[in-house]
Structures are given as C-alpha cells and as structure tokens.
Amino acid sequence: MKPAPFAYARAVTLEDAFGLLTEHGDAAKILAGGQSLMATLNMRLSEPDVLIDINHIQGLAGIEDTGDTLRIGAMTRHVDIETSPLVAAHAPLIALAMTHIAHPAIRNRGSIGGSIAFADPAAELPACAIALQATMHIAGRDGTRHVAAADFFRGLYETALGPEEILTGISVPKIASGWKSGFMELARRHGDYAIIGLAAHVEISGDTFGDARLVFFNAGDRPVSAQKTAALLRDRTWSDDLADQMAESLKDELDPPDDLNADGPMRKHLAGVLVRRTLAPLAAPLTGEQ
Amino acid sequence: MDRQLDISLTVNGEAVTRRVEARTNLVDFLRYELGLTGSHVGCEHGVCGACTVRVDGRIVRGCLMIAAQADGTEVWTIEGVSETGEIRDLQEAFVERNALQCGFCTPGMLLTLSEMMERFPDAGRDEIREYISGNYCRCTGYQAIVDAVEIARAKGGSS
C-alpha cells in the first residue's frame, strides 16, 4: 500500500525540529532512519500530517569515546555501530546484537535512536540498553535531561520522551574488567523479529558468577529484566542443575504474551533455552568465548 | 507546508531534478517518474527486498525511504550497475547456474550480493545466506544463488 498524503519538513537544527513539533503537535512524526515508521505509514497504521526529517541535523550521528562511556548519537546508523571498533571493544553486547537486527539493507538506514525511541518490545537495542545500564540523552526546548534506560521504557511503544522532546543520544558504560556479554534470539528466519531474545551482561571471576543482568525482549510490553533469576547466578559456577533452576525460575518471573508465533508457555520454555545457550559459553571460555 | 517538493539527485550517474509528492517512496519515484522499472515493488513494508537500490554507496529498501530523502544523494539501480558492467561476473554466474526463475527478486538479490562481495569477500555459504536473508526468492530455494556467488568469485570476483 501507499502512505496517506503528508508534508515533509527537513530540520537542520534541533531548534528547527522543536519549532515544527510545537507547530504541528500530535500531527507530526519524527523521521529518523524510517525503517519502522515507513512500513507503518505504507500500511496506513499511522497517518501523520507532517514528517520531520532529523537526518540532516548536525551532531546527531557518531560514536564518541568519553572516557568511561561511549556516547552514541541517536542518528548513528546500525551499520556504523556494527562496524565500529569502539563498540566492539567497549560494548560487545551491542556489537553482538547488531547482526540480529533485520537485514543489511535495513541496517544501512535504521538508527539506534529510532529503534530506542520507537520502543518496539521485540527490538534488540532497548534490551541491550537496559542490560548495560545505559543513559538516554533527551533534548527539549528547555535543555537536556538524562534518563536511565531502566526508567525510559514505559510500556508498549511508550517511553519517557515528551511530545516535544527528541532523543539525541545514548551513553553506554564501557564494559568493566571481569564482565562478559552474551546475546541470542530465536526467530524463524534470520533477521525476523525474535520470538524471544536475551541480552545478558554478567560478572564472572574464574568460573564463578557475580552480578548478572538478564534482559529478555519480546517477553512483555517492554524489555523485561529477570532480576530474581539473574540473582541465582551469584557465587555459583555453571552447571546443568543451575540451568534447570534458572529455567524453572523464569517460568515464575516472566509473563510473556501469546501471539501467532508462540504462546506464553512456549516463550517461557524458550527463555530457559536462551539462558542455557547464552550463559554456558560465557562460563566456559576455552570452548566458546564470546 | 507543501506536500510537493523539488528534489535533485544523481541516478545511475545522471543528474535528475523532479517535483515529487512528499509521500512518494524512492522505488515508486524510480519506476514511475524515471521509468527505471528494474527495481521491483513487492511487499512495500521492508520484508521482501525486491526494491533494493543503492543510495550513497549503500543498499537500502526503496520502499522504506521517501524520494524527498534522496534529495542530494547518488542513487544506483540495477539498470545502472548492469550498464557499467560492475556486476557482470555475478550476472553471468546467475545465468550459468540458473539462479533465477521468475526473476522478480533478481535485481534486489544482485545489488545485495554485490555489496556483500565488497564487504565480505570471503563469506562462506552460511554468511552468504545470512546476507540475503532480507531478500525473498520463492523460486530457487537459494541454493543456486549461493552457488552463483561462489562461481562469480572464482572467476575473479568482480561483484
């Protein structure tokens, strides 16, 4: 299908974009990479009057090493994150996630800010942001505010962004020594939305786990951090017994939805499968370091 | 604000200026305004890959970008890269190995594979399949397409 008619406005500065947002209110939509937005427009699931293109605003794209963190601009495209040596070295979880995001032609265009601001519960990057305790940078007319990833996602496609605010970037703490990341998702076809996926960021010393963050996606209306299950890892070494306990715990802790791809009980089962497949290699570096 | 706007871009090496509706997507612009019907329209929501074209050196979905966003860019379509001979080895390998039947996916497949051969010249069969996972082919079962990449590479690799 073709989208309903709309007007197009190219913002060159954030001020431009705020002006357009004020002028058009709810009738406007921000166009970042457009890889989700254009599909919803083509299917007429959304019919905005105006698209505000932020692709030409200077300073919104790029990856910067700021010492303890990497600051990734909102308009940084997936392919540039996928191929970034900085991301590979300091945010391996994001590097691992990238190739699971759709397909090359979509990663060439889609942006990290768009993915996070859209807040699709099946998206990879929101889960990574929570697992890494990233900070979202949000600009409005009155200045910039900073929101922890855990507080940013509020529900199905709902975020902490106000109607006249723009996500300008995300800061990701660099991986600390003694921590490892693992990422896996289950999909019927590579690049499709995951039936369920896991972003794992764990502390491991020798073969003993410490702190752990296990964030599932497409397991609820927003990314779900399974804190109770993650806590089972503390001071333990990897074993089949531990994997079984975690899988059992996830059945209580998760409440995933039913849809055409899988029902809730199947997703709960798959969550246990993901924990096993993701964590076992992290615990056995000689056989499969990630 | 206007729902029509003027855009200027380069398509297959030629400068083009047109007035377009804001809602016209890039692939419809190429097909209906410029008559470049080699890029196909399949699903129109970014799943099938038939509309793949190259914008500023990178492949994109022609249905997930509006023509207005192509203002100031350099666009290459299957017509352009066929004429320059850039992907000749791959095209010949497709013919040799029967890597197409109805041909609907082929232009998008070729542009995707040419990017892959440039970015990952040593890609194995699994990686080739992963790279074209966003390009649907309902005829070949992909086997012959993957074979064709290997044949093209063995011939000296111009993608």
Contacts between the chains, C-beta under 8 A, distances in Angstrom:
chain1	res1	chain2	res2	distance
A	1	B	44	6.1
A	2	B	23	6.7
A	2	B	25	7.7
A	2	B	28	7.6
A	2	B	44	7.7
A	3	B	23	4.7
A	3	B	25	7.8
A	4	B	23	7.2
A	5	B	3	5.4
A	5	B	21	7.1
A	5	B	22	7.4
A	5	B	23	5.4
A	6	B	3	6.8
A	6	B	22	5.8
A	6	B	23	5.6
A	7	B	1	4.0
A	7	B	2	6.2
A	7	B	3	5.0
A	7	B	22	5.6
A	8	B	1	8.0
A	8	B	3	7.8
A	8	B	5	6.3
A	8	B	22	3.9
A	8	B	66	6.8
A	8	B	68	4.7
A	9	B	1	6.0
A	10	B	68	7.9
A	31	B	69	7.8
A	34	B	64	5.8
A	34	B	65	6.3
A	34	B	66	7.8
A	34	B	69	7.5
A	35	B	46	6.3
A	35	B	61	7.5
A	35	B	64	5.5
A	38	B	25	7.2
A	38	B	46	7.2
A	38	B	63	7.1
A	38	B	64	4.1
A	38	B	65	6.8
A	38	B	66	7.3
A	39	B	45	3.9
A	39	B	46	5.0
A	39	B	64	6.4
A	41	B	23	7.8
A	42	B	25	7.5
A	42	B	44	4.9
A	42	B	45	5.3
A	42	B	63	6.5
A	43	B	44	8.0
A	43	B	45	5.9
A	50	B	1	6.2
A	51	B	22	7.3
A	51	B	66	7.7
A	53	B	68	7.7
A	53	B	69	6.5
A	55	B	69	6.8
A	79	B	58	7.1
A	99	B	130	7.5
A	102	B	46	7.8
A	102	B	134	6.7
A	103	B	49	7.1
A	103	B	133	5.7
A	103	B	134	2.5
A	103	B	135	7.7
A	104	B	59	6.6
A	104	B	112	6.8
A	104	B	115	6.7
A	104	B	116	7.4
A	104	B	131	5.9
A	104	B	134	6.7
A	105	B	49	6.7
A	105	B	52	5.5
A	105	B	59	4.5
A	105	B	60	5.5
A	105	B	61	5.3
A	105	B	112	6.6
A	105	B	134	5.8
A	106	B	46	6.3
A	106	B	61	6.4
A	106	B	64	7.3
A	106	B	134	6.6
A	108	B	58	4.1
A	108	B	59	6.1
A	108	B	60	5.6
A	109	B	58	7.8
A	109	B	60	5.0
A	109	B	61	7.2
A	109	B	64	6.8
A	109	B	65	6.6
A	189	B	133	6.4
A	190	B	129	7.8
A	190	B	130	5.5
A	190	B	133	4.3
A	191	B	130	8.0
A	191	B	133	4.6
A	191	B	134	5.6
